[in-house]
Amino acid sequence: MSCCVGCCASLTCGLCTSAASTITKKSARLGYCGLFGLSLIVSWVLREIGTPLLKKISWINTSDTLSDEWFQMEAVLRVSFGNCLFFTILAVMMIGIKDQNDRRDGWHHGGWIFKIVIWALLIVLMFFLPNPVISVYGFISKFGAGVFLLVQVIILLDATHSWNDAWVAKDEQKWFVALLVVSVTCYIAAFTMSGLLFIWFNPSGNDCGLNVFFLVMTIILAFSFAVIALHPAVNGSLLPASVISVYCAYVCYTGLSAEPRDYACNGLNSSKAVTTGTLILGMLTTVLSVLYSALRAGSSTTFLSPPSSPRAGERSPFLESEELESGKGKKEVEARPVSYSYTFFHLIFALASMYSAMLLSGWSSSESSDLIDVGWTSVWVRICTEWVTAGLYIWSLVAPLIFPDRDFY
């Protein structure tokens, strides 16, 4: 197994090294996202083919009663642990960087061959750790994944408010019409999706009270968002309310679709048959979702811009100032403050590593199956995420009324 892991890491390392020179000429953030994406691919490959190999390692296969699902979860957690350590080490190393005079600024943007080798070694070394250490990491990852989901929600709220403010600031009738059209479209989509979910997850002849409760709550929340946002005392906007409504409906869908395949109220997946295409599609969806969330969080000026940065408090395109990150114009760049917090950027990816491990291992539950992110643990995590999103959005509307002397924006 250690030989297989080493080969996988070596192949990945080789592919990354060949692109290292290209990465340094572009945004460093894309390079880190590439490493993160590769860690997910390695996790999935070992999840699918690593069980018989892990069984041959004496310090991992310590009992004859361990199931194949346990070995799958173990492989995912070990790769995730190595990836998480890599980004955590970088986060600690970047603490306190304020301007580009700091030598560590070059460490963040350059040295890719060295960083790729360290990343691969960390992943390989995780397979030499005893099981109790990985169990502790799996327990901690549940909380880390929860923090990542919370950051994801805050990023969404920040993005929707920024979108609304940007269009309102144009102060032209066509933009107000566009706001109305997008808002109405989002609400139509939210209620249409909820209607379809009633058909898919409340099949006739079955007692699906729990699913109905989830769906009714989603509809009530969507109405509540509009009522509260349009209340004269709140002075809110319909666009953020509609976007959050669509997001809540989507999260509700992901929660219901994560119900066990043998659950009678899961009308979409009554069959236990799992095809390679289903697994690949599920993996791609997971990779894209996690990558976007980590990338968006890692680029937010709300979270990342330090007080000394000229970008603090501003909204700017995600990929800009490529010359600043690649080191061009060195004499001019060195005197400038960093454009975002490197420590928080890497911390986001460390948390995303924990979150992806939970998705691929079924939140470290004993009900893991051949499918990704399926089981009652996943259902409740999704539904609770929806409710937390609703609570945070409503709080963002009513907090200025409760605490009028405080600045919430």
URZI-V836303 format. One line per field, one symbol per residue. ss: DSSP state (H for helix, E for strand, L for the rest). burial: I if it has 9 or more other ideal C-beta (glycine too) atoms within 8 Angstrom, else O. Layout:
ss: ???
burial: ???
This chain:
ss: LHHHHHHHHHHHHHHHHHHHHHHLLLLHHHHHHHHHHHHHHHHHHHHHHLHHHHLLLLLLLLLLLLLHHHHHHHHHHHHHHHHHHHHHHHHHHLLLLLELLLLHHHHHHLLHHHHHHHHHHHHHHHHHLLHHHHHHHHHHHHHHHHHHHHHHHHHHHHHHHHHHHHHHHLLLHHHHHHHHHHHHHHHHHHHHHHHHHHHHHLLLLLLLHHHHHHHHHHHHHHHHHHHHHLLLLLLLLHHHHHHHHHHHHHHHHHHHHLLLLLLLLLLLLLLLLLLHHHHHHHHHHHHHHHHHHHHHHLLLHHHHLLLLLLLLLLLLLLLLLHHHHHLLLHHHHLLLELLLLHHHHHHHHHHHHHHHHHHHLLLLLLLLLLLLLLLHHHHHHHHHHHHHHHHHHHHHHHHHHHLLLLLLL
burial: IIOIIIOIIIOIIOIIIOIIOOIIOIOIIIIIIIIIIIIIIIIIIIIOOIIOIIIOIOOIIOOOOOOOIOIIIIIIIIIIIIIIIIIIOIIOOIOOIOIIOOOIIIIIIOOIOOIIIIIIIIIIIIIOIOIOOIOOIIIIIIOIIIIIIIIIIIIIIIIIIIIIOIIIOOOOOOIIOIIIOIIIIIIOIIIOIIOOIIOIIIIOOOOIOOIIOIIOIIIOIIOIIIOIIIOOOIOIIIIIIIIIIIIIIIIIIIIIIIIIIOOOIIIOOOOOOOOOOIIOOIIOOIIOOIIOIIIIIIIIIOIIIIOOIOIIOOOOOOOOOIOIIIIOOOOOIIOIIIIIIIIIIIIIIIIIIIIIIIIIIIIIIOIIIOIIIIIIIIIIIIIOIIIIIIOIIIOIIIIIOOOOOOOOO
